[in-house]
Amino acid sequence: MAMTSSQVKAQKANVAGGLGAGSGWPRRTTATAVAAAAPTFEAKYPIPQAAINRHIKLYPLTNYTFGTKESLFEKDPSVPARFQRMRDEFERIGMRRSVEGVLLVHEHGLPHVLLLQLGTTFFKLPGGELNPGEDEVEGLKRLLTETLGRQDGVKQDWIVEDIIGNWWRPNFEPPQYPYIPPHITKPKEHKRLFLVQLQEKALLAVPKNYKLVAAPLFELYDNSQGYGPIISSLPQALCRFQFRYA
C-alpha cells in the first residue's frame, strides 16, 4: 500500500530522531554525543610532564670518595653451582627475582656508568638477588648498601628512580633476553634494572676483591663482547633521558 505524503514525512522524522537520540535498530549515537559523554584519552590517562622530558642530574666523578671494605664473595663457587642452586630454588620458591642499580656520573661532560670489575674481564652492575617476597626498591637499597655502603655508621641514602630495563632468563643457562620468548611459560629469572640518582657528594666503600670503574657510554655502546648484552645495552636504555651536568 502506498504511503501518503504525511506518513513519509513522519517516517523520515522518526529515523532522523532515532539516530540522534540513540533509538531504533541498531542503536547509535552521533560522534558529538559520544565526545560529550566520554572523557578524552588524555583526561583519563594523563601523562606526567616529567615523563615526557625527563632530566637526570649528573655530578662529576671527582665529587665522590672511594674507600675499601672486606671482600664480598658470590654465593656460588662456580657457574655450574650457580645454576644448580637456581634449579633447586625454582622447585621451592619459583622464579628468581634480581635487581641491579645503574649509577651515573660524568667526566668532562660525558656520562659514565659505575661498574664493579672482578679480575680483568668481568664487569657487573651493583645489585643481586631479592629475598622471597621482598620489595624491589627496598631490596635494591639493601643490596647497594651491602655492596657499596660506607662502613663508618653513616647511612647512605639511595634514591631509586626509573625502571630502565627488564631482562628474562628462560632456562637454567647464561643467556638472558629483554623479552620472554613466546614458547617460555615459566622463566627462571627476572632481572630489573633501576636508575639510581646519586647524591651530589658521597663516600662509597668498595669490596677489596672488586674495583669500581667508571665506564663511558660510548665505550659500552655495541660492545657486548667486552661487557655482555645487558651492560652494553645501557646507552640505548638511557637515551630517553636528558642529562644535566653539575
C-alpha positions as CSV (number, residue, x, y, z in Angstrom):
1,M,0.0,0.0,0.0
2,A,1.4,3.4,-0.9
3,M,2.1,5.8,1.9
4,T,0.6,9.3,2.0
5,S,3.0,12.3,1.9
6,S,2.3,12.9,5.6
7,Q,3.2,9.3,6.5
8,V,6.5,9.6,4.6
9,K,7.4,12.8,6.4
10,A,6.6,11.2,9.7
11,Q,8.8,8.1,9.0
12,K,11.7,10.3,8.0
13,A,11.3,12.3,11.2
14,N,11.3,9.1,13.2
15,V,14.5,7.8,11.5
16,A,16.4,11.1,11.9
17,G,15.2,11.4,15.5
18,G,16.2,7.8,16.3
19,L,19.8,8.2,15.0
20,G,20.2,11.4,17.0
21,A,18.7,10.1,20.2
22,G,20.2,6.5,20.1
23,S,16.8,4.8,19.5
24,G,15.9,2.4,16.7
25,W,18.0,-0.6,15.5
26,P,20.9,-0.6,15.5
27,R,21.2,1.8,18.4
28,R,23.7,4.5,17.6
29,T,24.8,7.9,18.9
30,T,26.3,10.7,17.0
31,A,30.1,11.4,17.2
32,T,29.2,14.7,19.0
33,A,27.2,12.9,21.7
34,V,30.0,10.3,22.2
35,A,32.6,13.0,22.6
36,A,30.5,14.9,25.1
37,A,29.7,11.8,27.2
38,A,33.1,10.1,27.3
39,P,36.3,11.7,28.8
40,T,39.2,12.1,26.4
41,F,42.1,9.7,26.5
42,E,44.4,12.5,27.7
43,A,41.9,13.3,30.5
44,K,41.5,9.6,31.5
45,Y,45.2,8.8,31.3
46,P,47.2,12.0,31.9
47,I,50.9,11.8,31.1
48,P,53.0,13.5,33.8
49,Q,55.1,16.3,32.3
50,A,58.2,14.8,33.9
51,A,57.8,11.6,31.9
52,I,57.7,13.5,28.6
53,N,61.0,15.3,29.1
54,R,62.8,13.5,31.9
55,H,66.0,15.2,33.1
56,I,68.7,13.4,35.1
57,K,71.4,15.4,37.0
58,L,74.9,14.0,36.9
59,Y,77.7,15.1,39.1
60,P,81.4,14.8,38.3
61,L,83.3,11.7,39.3
62,T,85.7,13.9,41.4
63,N,82.8,14.6,43.8
64,Y,82.9,11.1,45.1
65,T,85.3,9.5,47.5
66,F,86.0,5.7,47.3
67,G,87.1,3.7,50.2
68,T,87.6,-0.1,50.7
69,K,86.0,-2.8,52.9
70,E,86.1,-6.5,53.3
71,S,85.8,-8.7,50.3
72,L,82.3,-9.6,49.0
73,F,82.1,-13.1,47.6
74,E,79.4,-14.6,45.4
75,K,77.1,-17.2,46.9
76,D,78.2,-19.9,44.4
77,P,81.8,-21.1,43.8
78,S,81.2,-21.8,40.1
79,V,78.8,-21.2,37.2
80,P,77.5,-24.8,37.3
81,A,76.9,-24.4,41.1
82,R,75.0,-21.2,40.5
83,F,72.6,-22.8,38.1
84,Q,72.2,-25.8,40.2
85,R,71.2,-23.6,43.1
86,M,68.8,-21.7,40.8
87,R,67.2,-25.0,39.8
88,D,66.8,-26.1,43.4
89,E,65.3,-22.8,44.5
90,F,63.0,-22.8,41.5
91,E,61.4,-26.0,42.7
92,R,60.8,-24.5,46.1
93,I,60.1,-20.8,45.6
94,G,59.7,-20.3,41.9
95,M,61.3,-17.7,39.6
96,R,64.3,-15.8,40.9
97,R,64.0,-12.1,41.1
98,S,67.1,-9.9,40.8
99,V,67.6,-6.1,40.8
100,E,70.6,-4.0,39.7
101,G,71.3,-0.3,40.0
102,V,72.6,2.0,37.3
103,L,74.7,4.7,39.0
104,L,75.8,7.6,36.7
105,V,78.5,10.2,37.0
106,H,80.2,12.4,34.4
107,E,83.7,13.3,33.4
108,H,84.2,16.3,31.1
109,G,80.5,16.3,30.2
110,L,80.4,12.6,29.2
111,P,78.1,10.2,31.1
112,H,79.8,7.3,32.8
113,V,78.3,4.2,34.4
114,L,79.8,2.9,37.7
115,L,80.7,-0.8,37.3
116,L,82.2,-3.4,39.6
117,Q,85.1,-5.2,38.0
118,L,86.2,-8.6,39.1
119,G,89.5,-9.8,37.6
120,T,90.4,-8.3,34.2
121,T,87.4,-9.2,32.1
122,F,84.3,-9.5,34.3
123,F,82.0,-6.4,34.9
124,K,78.7,-6.2,36.7
125,L,76.2,-3.7,38.0
126,P,75.8,-3.4,41.7
127,G,72.8,-5.5,42.9
128,G,71.8,-9.1,43.3
129,E,69.0,-11.4,44.3
130,L,65.9,-10.4,46.2
131,N,64.7,-12.4,49.1
132,P,61.3,-14.2,48.7
133,G,58.5,-11.6,48.9
134,E,61.0,-8.7,49.2
135,D,60.0,-5.3,47.7
136,E,62.2,-4.5,44.7
137,V,63.1,-0.9,45.7
138,E,63.8,-1.8,49.3
139,G,65.7,-4.9,48.2
140,L,67.9,-2.8,45.8
141,K,68.7,-0.4,48.6
142,R,69.7,-3.2,50.8
143,L,72.0,-4.7,48.1
144,L,73.5,-1.4,47.3
145,T,74.3,-0.9,51.0
146,E,75.9,-4.3,51.2
147,T,77.9,-3.7,48.0
148,L,78.9,0.0,48.2
149,G,77.6,1.2,51.5
150,R,80.1,3.1,53.8
151,Q,81.4,1.4,56.9
152,D,81.5,4.4,59.4
153,G,77.9,4.0,60.5
154,V,76.6,6.8,58.3
155,K,73.6,5.5,56.4
156,Q,73.8,6.0,52.6
157,D,70.6,7.5,51.1
158,W,69.9,5.6,47.8
159,I,67.4,7.4,45.6
160,V,65.9,4.8,43.3
161,E,64.4,6.3,40.2
162,D,63.1,4.9,36.9
163,I,63.0,1.3,35.8
164,I,65.2,1.2,32.7
165,G,65.2,-2.4,31.8
166,N,63.7,-5.9,32.2
167,W,65.7,-9.0,31.4
168,W,64.5,-12.6,31.5
169,R,66.3,-15.9,31.7
170,P,64.2,-18.5,30.1
171,N,66.3,-21.6,31.1
172,F,68.9,-22.6,33.7
173,E,71.6,-21.3,31.3
174,P,73.5,-18.0,30.9
175,P,71.5,-16.4,28.1
176,Q,69.1,-13.5,29.1
177,Y,66.8,-11.6,26.9
178,P,64.9,-8.2,27.1
179,Y,61.6,-10.2,26.5
180,I,60.1,-13.5,27.3
181,P,60.5,-15.9,24.3
182,P,57.0,-17.0,23.1
183,H,57.5,-20.7,23.9
184,I,58.5,-20.0,27.5
185,T,55.8,-20.1,30.1
186,K,57.9,-20.2,33.3
187,P,61.0,-18.0,33.1
188,K,63.7,-18.9,35.6
189,E,64.8,-15.4,36.4
190,H,63.5,-11.8,36.1
191,K,66.2,-9.1,36.4
192,R,65.1,-5.5,36.7
193,L,67.4,-2.5,36.2
194,F,66.8,0.8,38.1
195,L,68.3,4.2,37.6
196,V,69.8,5.3,40.9
197,Q,70.2,9.1,41.4
198,L,73.5,9.7,43.3
199,Q,73.7,12.5,45.8
200,E,75.9,15.5,44.9
201,K,78.7,14.1,47.1
202,A,79.1,10.7,48.7
203,L,81.6,8.2,50.1
204,L,81.4,4.7,48.6
205,A,83.1,1.7,50.1
206,V,84.2,-0.9,47.5
207,P,84.9,-4.6,48.5
208,K,88.6,-5.4,48.3
209,N,88.2,-8.1,45.7
210,Y,86.5,-5.6,43.3
211,K,87.4,-2.5,41.5
212,L,84.9,0.2,40.9
213,V,85.3,1.7,37.4
214,A,83.6,4.5,35.6
215,A,82.8,3.3,32.0
216,P,81.8,6.0,29.4
217,L,78.6,5.3,27.5
218,F,80.5,5.4,24.2
219,E,82.7,2.5,25.3
220,L,79.7,0.4,26.3
221,Y,77.7,1.0,23.2
222,D,77.5,-2.0,20.9
223,N,80.2,-3.7,22.9
224,S,78.6,-6.9,24.2
225,Q,81.8,-8.8,23.6
226,G,83.5,-6.7,26.3
227,Y,80.6,-6.0,28.7
228,G,77.9,-8.5,27.9
229,P,74.4,-7.9,26.4
230,I,72.9,-6.1,29.4
231,I,75.6,-3.6,30.2
232,S,76.3,-2.9,26.5
233,S,72.6,-2.0,26.1
234,L,72.6,0.7,28.7
235,P,73.3,3.6,26.2
236,Q,70.1,2.7,24.3
237,A,68.1,2.3,27.6
238,L,69.4,5.7,28.8
239,C,69.0,7.7,25.6
240,R,65.4,8.7,26.5
241,F,66.8,10.9,29.3
242,Q,68.2,14.4,29.1
243,F,71.4,14.7,31.1
244,R,72.2,17.9,33.1
245,Y,75.8,18.2,34.2
246,A,76.6,19.9,37.5
